[in-house]
Amino acid sequence: MCLVASIAPVQARDYRYSDSHLHFVDFFQESDGMAKLLEAMDTGDIDHVMISGIPVAKKWHENEPKRPRYYAGDDAPVYWYSATDVVVAAALKELSDEQRRRFHPFLSGFNPNDKNADAHIRRMLELDPGLWQGLGEIFTRHDDVTALTEGDTPRANNEALTRVYHLAAEYDLPVMLHSNITSKRERNPLYLGELEEALRNHPHTRFIWAHAGTSMELHRHQEKLDFLLETVTRLLNDYPNLYIDLSWTMLNPYLVDESGQPDRDWLDLVERHPTRFMLGSDVVGRFDNLGEGMHAFDPFLDALPESIAHKVARDNFLDVLPRKRQAEVR
């Protein structure tokens, strides 16, 4: 008889979650609304949510007879859209104080190629003192979104974002950054240097790396990035200001396989850095599947030591928020 070691837990656990990556609106700046979001949070065991807009809006081109359903629906461009933060702020201001304590808004409506961006962010912070608790998701390298965005391609290490990172440190705001690790066709960490320069030059700024640099479009072309685990391991060792958002494109093929079996190497990495990983849904304006998306991580969480699993599920995101906010959510 052959005995096979299992990484499955003896018994199932109950988790409370923080969703570290949620967009209140879609690429047309539309949403199911706050009532549906709260309902989805309650049914999905989600205590806290990072809530942001979408920093770009999809254009319905004059020559298109039918409105596209998604940013990739046709070749019309997307453009930077600052009013997304106004939409998020207005929705939050309709809530009771108790409800608002569950939401942690990140400001995202600025052009990361514009060296005026930090001045715009400062104005927004001063208009609503205490409202914003982070910056992002900032779109830099973002495969098809980048290809459709009017203007130059943003880089994580450009001059405009350097000014933004200094401002984030001044206000003690974490920064969620979308910076793909590579292109759709290069099988190497082509763009890693851009992220790493930002990490190295801004040690007092806390960075949340969205999806650890992956995207569904990358996976369509390359399936699994063989160099990702090694790269994330080195970055976590070298940069204590880096945190990893394990939102949906990380679940498969990295954290669990097609049968739902957790990956031992990623488990080991999380166990070595138990405070540096957080979960996110990355939903965009539609909340019907929010709870299902968060619970999909349960097989991976169940294979971690229980104390670490609860940190990843809920507490690590709360611990990266501005220090003056952390006491309010415990």
C-alpha positions as CSV (number, residue, x, y, z in Angstrom):
1,M,0.0,0.0,0.0
2,C,1.3,3.5,-0.9
3,L,0.7,6.3,1.5
4,V,0.5,9.7,-0.2
5,A,1.0,12.8,1.9
6,S,-1.9,15.2,1.7
7,I,-1.9,18.9,2.1
8,A,-5.7,19.0,2.7
9,P,-6.8,20.0,6.2
10,V,-8.4,17.6,8.6
11,Q,-11.6,19.7,8.7
12,A,-13.1,22.6,6.8
13,R,-12.8,26.1,8.2
14,D,-15.0,29.1,8.2
15,Y,-13.4,32.3,6.9
16,R,-14.2,36.0,7.0
17,Y,-12.8,37.9,4.1
18,S,-11.4,41.2,3.0
19,D,-11.7,41.8,-0.7
20,S,-8.5,43.7,-1.5
21,H,-9.4,44.4,-5.1
22,L,-12.9,45.5,-6.2
23,H,-14.1,48.0,-8.8
24,F,-17.4,49.6,-8.0
25,V,-18.0,50.4,-11.7
26,D,-17.2,48.8,-15.1
27,F,-15.4,50.2,-18.1
28,F,-18.6,52.2,-18.9
29,Q,-18.6,53.6,-15.4
30,E,-21.8,51.7,-14.6
31,S,-22.5,49.6,-11.5
32,D,-25.0,47.2,-9.9
33,G,-25.1,49.7,-7.1
34,M,-24.2,49.8,-3.4
35,A,-27.3,47.8,-2.2
36,K,-26.4,44.8,-4.3
37,L,-22.7,45.1,-3.3
38,L,-23.7,45.1,0.4
39,E,-26.0,42.1,-0.1
40,A,-23.2,40.2,-1.9
41,M,-20.7,41.0,0.9
42,D,-23.1,39.8,3.6
43,T,-23.9,36.5,1.8
44,G,-20.3,36.0,0.9
45,D,-18.8,36.4,4.4
46,I,-16.9,39.5,3.3
47,D,-16.3,42.0,6.1
48,H,-14.2,44.6,4.3
49,V,-13.7,45.7,0.7
50,M,-11.2,47.8,-1.1
51,I,-13.4,49.8,-3.4
52,S,-12.3,51.8,-6.4
53,G,-13.5,53.1,-9.8
54,I,-12.0,52.2,-13.1
55,P,-9.5,54.9,-14.3
56,V,-10.4,54.6,-17.9
57,A,-13.7,54.7,-19.8
58,K,-14.6,52.8,-23.0
59,K,-15.6,55.0,-25.9
60,W,-18.7,54.1,-28.0
61,H,-17.4,55.1,-31.4
62,E,-19.5,57.1,-33.8
63,N,-19.0,54.4,-36.5
64,E,-20.2,51.5,-34.3
65,P,-23.9,50.8,-34.5
66,K,-23.9,48.7,-31.3
67,R,-22.5,49.6,-27.9
68,P,-19.6,47.3,-27.0
69,R,-20.2,45.2,-23.9
70,Y,-16.5,45.3,-22.7
71,Y,-13.4,47.2,-23.3
72,A,-12.2,44.6,-25.7
73,G,-15.5,44.4,-27.5
74,D,-14.2,46.5,-30.5
75,D,-11.3,48.6,-31.5
76,A,-12.6,51.9,-30.0
77,P,-10.2,53.4,-27.5
78,V,-10.4,53.9,-23.8
79,Y,-9.5,57.2,-22.2
80,W,-8.5,58.4,-18.7
81,Y,-11.6,59.3,-16.7
82,S,-11.3,61.3,-13.5
83,A,-15.0,61.3,-12.6
84,T,-14.8,57.6,-11.6
85,D,-13.7,58.7,-8.1
86,V,-16.7,61.1,-7.9
87,V,-19.0,58.1,-8.5
88,V,-17.3,56.1,-5.8
89,A,-17.4,58.9,-3.3
90,A,-21.0,59.7,-3.9
91,A,-22.0,56.0,-3.4
92,L,-20.1,55.9,-0.1
93,K,-21.7,59.1,1.2
94,E,-25.1,57.5,0.9
95,L,-24.2,54.9,3.5
96,S,-24.5,54.9,7.2
97,D,-21.4,55.3,9.3
98,E,-21.5,51.6,10.2
99,Q,-21.7,50.6,6.6
100,R,-19.0,52.9,5.5
101,R,-16.5,51.4,8.0
102,R,-16.6,48.2,5.8
103,F,-15.3,50.1,2.7
104,H,-11.8,51.3,2.0
105,P,-11.8,53.6,-1.1
106,F,-8.8,53.9,-3.3
107,L,-8.5,56.9,-5.6
108,S,-7.8,55.9,-9.2
109,G,-9.0,58.5,-11.6
110,F,-5.8,60.1,-12.9
111,N,-3.5,59.8,-15.9
112,P,-0.3,58.1,-14.8
113,N,1.6,59.7,-17.7
114,D,0.7,63.2,-16.5
115,K,3.2,64.9,-14.1
116,N,0.2,67.0,-12.9
117,A,-1.3,63.7,-11.5
118,D,0.1,64.3,-8.0
119,A,-1.4,67.8,-7.8
120,H,-4.8,66.4,-8.9
121,I,-4.6,63.6,-6.2
122,R,-3.7,66.2,-3.6
123,R,-6.7,68.3,-4.5
124,M,-9.0,65.2,-4.2
125,L,-7.5,64.3,-0.9
126,E,-8.1,67.8,0.4
127,L,-11.7,68.0,-1.0
128,D,-12.7,64.9,1.1
129,P,-10.4,64.7,4.1
130,G,-10.1,61.2,5.5
131,L,-12.1,59.6,2.7
132,W,-9.4,58.0,0.6
133,Q,-7.4,55.2,2.1
134,G,-5.2,54.2,-0.9
135,L,-4.3,54.9,-4.5
136,G,-5.2,52.6,-7.4
137,E,-5.7,50.4,-9.2
138,I,-3.1,52.3,-11.3
139,F,-3.0,50.9,-14.8
140,T,0.5,50.8,-16.3
141,R,1.3,47.7,-18.4
142,H,-2.1,46.1,-19.0
143,D,-1.9,44.2,-22.3
144,D,-5.1,45.0,-24.3
145,V,-6.1,47.9,-22.1
146,T,-2.8,49.5,-22.8
147,A,-3.2,48.9,-26.5
148,L,-6.5,50.7,-26.5
149,T,-5.6,53.6,-24.2
150,E,-5.3,56.9,-25.9
151,G,-1.8,58.5,-25.3
152,D,1.5,57.0,-24.3
153,T,2.0,53.7,-22.5
154,P,2.3,54.3,-18.8
155,R,5.3,52.7,-17.0
156,A,5.5,51.9,-13.3
157,N,8.8,53.9,-13.1
158,N,7.9,57.0,-15.1
159,E,8.4,60.6,-13.8
160,A,4.7,61.2,-13.2
161,L,4.3,58.1,-11.0
162,T,7.5,58.9,-9.1
163,R,5.7,62.1,-7.9
164,V,2.6,60.0,-7.1
165,Y,4.6,57.5,-5.0
166,H,6.2,60.4,-3.0
167,L,2.7,61.7,-2.3
168,A,1.4,58.3,-1.2
169,A,4.2,58.0,1.3
170,E,3.5,61.5,2.6
171,Y,-0.2,60.6,3.2
172,D,0.6,57.0,4.3
173,L,-1.5,55.6,1.4
174,P,-0.8,52.1,-0.1
175,V,-0.6,52.0,-3.9
176,M,-2.2,49.2,-5.9
177,L,-0.3,48.9,-9.1
178,H,-1.2,46.9,-12.2
179,S,2.1,46.3,-14.0
180,N,2.2,43.2,-16.1
181,I,5.4,41.3,-15.7
182,T,5.7,40.6,-19.4
183,S,4.0,40.9,-22.8
184,K,1.7,38.4,-24.4
185,R,4.5,36.8,-26.4
186,E,7.7,37.3,-24.4
187,R,8.5,34.3,-22.2
188,N,10.6,36.3,-19.8
189,P,10.0,39.0,-17.2
190,L,10.2,41.7,-19.8
191,Y,8.7,44.6,-17.8
192,L,9.9,43.6,-14.3
193,G,12.6,46.3,-14.2
194,E,9.9,49.0,-14.3
195,L,8.2,47.7,-11.1
196,E,11.5,46.9,-9.4
197,E,12.8,50.4,-9.9
198,A,9.7,51.8,-8.2
199,L,10.1,49.4,-5.3
200,R,13.7,50.2,-4.9
201,N,13.4,54.0,-5.2
202,H,10.4,54.3,-2.9
203,P,11.0,52.2,0.2
204,H,8.6,54.2,2.3
205,T,5.7,53.5,-0.1
206,R,3.7,50.3,0.3
207,F,3.0,48.7,-3.1
208,I,0.2,46.1,-3.7
209,W,1.1,44.3,-7.0
210,A,-2.2,43.5,-8.7
211,H,-2.3,39.8,-9.7
212,A,1.4,39.6,-9.2
213,G,1.9,40.9,-12.7
214,T,-0.4,38.4,-14.4
215,S,-3.5,38.8,-16.5
216,M,-6.0,36.5,-18.2
217,E,-4.8,37.8,-21.6
218,L,-1.2,36.6,-20.7
219,H,-2.6,33.2,-19.8
220,R,-4.5,32.9,-23.0
221,H,-1.2,33.3,-24.9
222,Q,1.3,31.7,-22.5
223,E,-0.8,29.6,-20.1
224,K,1.4,29.4,-17.0
225,L,4.4,31.8,-16.6
226,D,7.2,29.5,-15.4
227,F,9.3,32.3,-14.0
228,L,6.6,33.9,-11.9
229,L,7.2,32.0,-8.6
230,E,10.9,32.5,-8.7
231,T,10.4,36.2,-9.4
232,V,7.9,36.8,-6.7
233,T,10.0,35.0,-4.2
234,R,13.0,37.2,-4.9
235,L,11.0,40.4,-4.9
236,L,9.5,39.6,-1.5
237,N,12.9,38.8,-0.1
238,D,14.4,42.0,-1.5
239,Y,11.6,44.6,-0.9
240,P,9.7,44.7,2.4
241,N,7.4,47.3,0.9
242,L,5.9,44.8,-1.6
243,Y,2.5,43.1,-1.0
244,I,0.9,40.6,-3.4
245,D,-2.8,40.7,-4.5
246,L,-3.9,37.1,-5.2
247,S,-6.9,38.1,-7.2
248,W,-8.6,35.8,-9.7
249,T,-5.9,35.4,-12.4
250,M,-3.6,34.0,-9.7
251,L,-6.0,31.3,-8.5
252,N,-5.5,29.1,-11.6
253,P,-2.9,28.1,-12.8
254,Y,-0.8,29.1,-9.8
255,L,-2.5,28.6,-6.5
256,V,-4.5,25.5,-7.4
257,D,-4.6,23.1,-10.3
258,E,-7.6,22.1,-12.4
259,S,-8.6,19.5,-9.8
260,G,-8.5,22.1,-7.0
261,Q,-5.4,20.8,-5.5
262,P,-3.3,23.5,-3.9
263,D,0.2,24.2,-5.2
264,R,2.8,23.3,-2.6
265,D,5.4,25.8,-3.8
266,W,3.0,28.7,-3.5
267,L,1.9,27.5,-0.1
268,D,5.5,27.4,1.1
269,L,6.0,31.0,-0.2
270,V,2.9,32.3,1.6
271,E,4.0,30.5,4.8
272,R,7.5,32.2,4.6
273,H,5.8,35.6,4.1
274,P,2.5,35.3,6.0
275,T,1.7,39.0,6.2
276,R,2.4,39.9,2.5
277,F,-0.5,38.2,0.6
278,M,-4.1,39.2,0.3
279,L,-7.2,38.1,-1.7
280,G,-9.2,40.0,-4.2
281,S,-12.1,39.4,-6.5
282,D,-11.3,42.1,-9.2
283,V,-15.0,42.3,-10.1
284,V,-15.9,45.3,-12.2
285,G,-19.3,46.8,-11.4
286,R,-21.2,43.4,-11.2
287,F,-21.5,41.7,-7.9
288,D,-23.6,38.5,-8.4
289,N,-20.5,36.2,-8.2
290,L,-18.6,38.2,-5.6
291,G,-18.9,35.7,-2.7
292,E,-18.4,32.7,-5.0
293,G,-15.1,34.3,-6.3
294,M,-13.8,34.8,-2.8
295,H,-14.8,31.3,-1.6
296,A,-12.9,29.8,-4.6
297,F,-9.7,30.5,-2.7
298,D,-10.8,28.2,0.2
299,P,-8.9,25.1,-1.0
300,F,-5.7,27.1,-1.0
301,L,-6.5,28.7,2.4
302,D,-7.4,25.3,3.9
303,A,-4.0,24.0,3.1
304,L,-2.2,26.8,5.0
305,P,-1.7,26.8,8.8
306,E,-5.0,28.2,10.2
307,S,-3.5,31.4,11.7
308,I,-1.9,32.3,8.3
309,A,-5.0,31.4,6.4
310,H,-7.1,33.9,8.3
311,K,-4.4,36.6,7.8
312,V,-4.5,36.0,4.0
313,A,-8.3,35.9,3.9
314,R,-9.0,39.0,5.9
315,D,-6.3,40.7,8.1
316,N,-3.4,41.3,5.8
317,F,-5.3,43.8,3.6
318,L,-6.5,45.7,6.7
319,D,-2.9,45.9,8.0
320,V,-1.7,47.6,4.8
321,L,-4.1,50.5,5.2
322,P,-3.1,53.9,6.6
323,R,-2.1,53.4,10.2
324,K,-4.8,55.8,11.5
325,R,-7.4,53.6,9.9
326,Q,-6.3,50.2,11.2
327,A,-7.6,50.7,14.7
328,E,-11.1,51.5,13.3
329,V,-11.6,48.2,11.6
330,R,-10.5,45.8,14.3
